[in-house]
Amino acid sequence: MADRAFRILATAMALAVLSLTNTSQAASPVSRSVADSYGTATAPALSIRSSGSAAMDLWNEEDETSATASSASGNSPNSCCACGNWCAPNWYGQVDLLIWWFKGNQVPALVTTSPDGTPRAQAGVLGEPGTEILMGGSGIDDNYRPGVRLTVGRWLDDCQINGLEATWFSVGDGANSGNFFAESVGTPLSPILARPFYNINLAREDAQLVAFEENGNGVIEGSVWTETNSELHSVAVLLRHNLSNDRYRRFDLVGGYRYLRFRESLAIGEFLNSTDPGGVVPVGTTFGIRDEFTAENDFHGGEFGLDTLLRRGCWDINILTKVAVGNMHQSGGAAGQTTITTPGGVPLVNTGGLLALPTNIGRSSWDEFAIIPELALNLRYRWSERLSFAAGYSLLWVTDVARSGGQIDRVVNTTQLPSEGGILVGPARPAPEFGHTDMWLQGLNLGAVFEF
């Protein structure tokens, strides 16, 4: 009896131990050791996973957490590159429409007027009472300009660590802020028009009359106009290297080569008709006068910077800071021409206008060290996996450029004017000018980003 009771107790204890062992294995899916005659081997743990068990809830929570983290970081379970990045396109491109403003072109006073009845010696002369500047005397061409910018790049590896990128942009002429036109018949109550200059022979301010009347009689009638043109182009080829990248931010180091080209011209023209019966030229004699000043700039240099991308949901903030250092090859020049036609005569073309005369006509070139810092701020919205829209602001500063206004010397020796015979007597003025200055350009951009 005692022996039977002992066997029943031993069997119950064995069942209890076996039950506890199986429960522990189900709650903790780990490997266990199984002893056999050949030694110790690893076997899968027994796992009894009920849909309502705590072990199953924990398993599902781990799966969801892992999937959420993977999705939020941009990683896909079906990753196709060893670094864990998603299968991103190798190529990308961006197209931007630009609305930019330039620093104004500083030019001297080019066209003036005076109240009706002003004496001839004072008409249009700077510093005389009532003289008003109609064109020049400050910055011109500082209004907005349209342009376009194209960017194309390719990642050189699947993990987007190293890449090659090229950017080109072009900004055209302004909205005609530097253009001007005025005409007058040179009769009482009609506007007085003149072109001011400094007369070195008289050692004082003077003016060439375009339209004027005296004592009720017309002396001269005519028109005067100015026209400006400019264009800017730039190309940059950069290598891109990723310094740091996570789900919220990315930092890329960029470096390479930049070329920038800036061209600018300023022309001033007159058409005059003599109406003075007591003058030294016959009534009806016409003068076509034209001065033109040009400036050209070509920059070649190295460029480096940092590109920062901040991510928040479907929105990205891109901050690009760069600086280019190199040589600016500059050139400037002046050209002038006067066509004189007497009544019934053949037009005679003469070299020289008013501010462009034989003493300064021609071209010169020189080289300057230049620095071009750049800042770009962009806000992007990811519309789809392949398409984003962008809007932003750009600022470019060029430390040394030649501009057309800097090529003008307003000091004139009137003996070499075609209307005075064109033979220089005295100082060789105007002289060639080599004016150069800094220039900024800034503005807004709207565009789209494509990945393919």
SULHU-V100438 format. One line per field, one symbol per residue. ss: DSSP state (A for helix, B for strand, O for the rest). phi: phi as a letter, one per 40 degrees, with the letter a starting at -180 (. if undefined). burial: + if it has 9 or more other ideal C-beta (glycine too) atoms within 8 Angstrom, else -. A space follows every 50 residues. Layout:
ss=???
phi=???
burial=???
//
This chain:
ss=OAAAAAAAAAAAAAAAAAAAAAAAAAAOOOOBBBBBOOBBBBBOOOOOOO OOOAAAAAAAAAAAAAAAAAAAOOOOOOOOOOOOOOOOOOBBBBBBBBBB BBOOBBOOOOBBBOOOOOOAAAOOOOOOOOOBBBBOOOBBOOOBBBBBBB BBBBBOOOOOOBBBBBBBBBBBBBOOOOOBBBBBOOOOOOOOBBBBBBBO OOOBBBBBBBBBBBOOBBBBBBBBBBBBBBBBBBBBBBBBBBBBBOOOBB BBBBBBBBBBBBBBBBBBBBBBBBOOOOOOOOOOOBBBBBBBBBBBBBBB BBBBBBBBBBBBOOBBBBBBBBBBBBBBBBBBBBBBBBBBBOOOOOOBBB BOOOOOOOOOOBBBBBBBBBBBBBBBBBBBBBOOOOBBBBBBBBBBBBBB BBOAAAAOOOBBOAAAOAAAOOOOOOOOOOOOOOOBBBBBBBBBBBBBBB BO
phi=.ccccccccccccccccccccccccccbcbcbcbcbcchbbcbcccbbbc cbcccccccccccccccccccccgcbdccbbccgccccccbaaabbcbbb bbccccbccbbbaacdgcddcbcgccgcdgcbccaggacbfbccbcaabb bbaaccaccfcbabbbbbaabccccgcccaaaaacgbdgcccbabcabcc ccfacaaccbaabafgbcbabibbababaaabbabbbbcbbccaaacbaa bbcbaibbbbbbbaabbbbbbbbcbcccccbcdgcbbbbababbabbbbb acbaabbbbbbagcbbbbbbbaabbibbcbaaabaaabbbbcdgccdbcb chbbcbbdcbchbbbabbcbbbcabbbbbbbccacbbbbbaabbbbbbca bcbcccccbccbcccccdcbhgbcbhdcbcbcbbcaacabaaibababbb ba
burial=---------------------+--++------------------+---+- --+-++--+-------+--+----+---+-+---+--+--++++++++++ +++++++-++++++---+---+++++-+--+-++++--++++-+++++++ +++++--+-++++++++++++--+--++++-+++-+---+-+++++++++ ----+++++++++----+++++++++++-+++++++-+++++------++ ++++++++++++++++++++++++++------+-++++++++++++++++ +++++++++++---++++++++++++++++++++++++++++-------+ +++++++++++--+---+-+-+++-+++++++----++++++++++++-+ ++++++++++++++++++---+-+----+++++++++++++++++-++++ +-
//
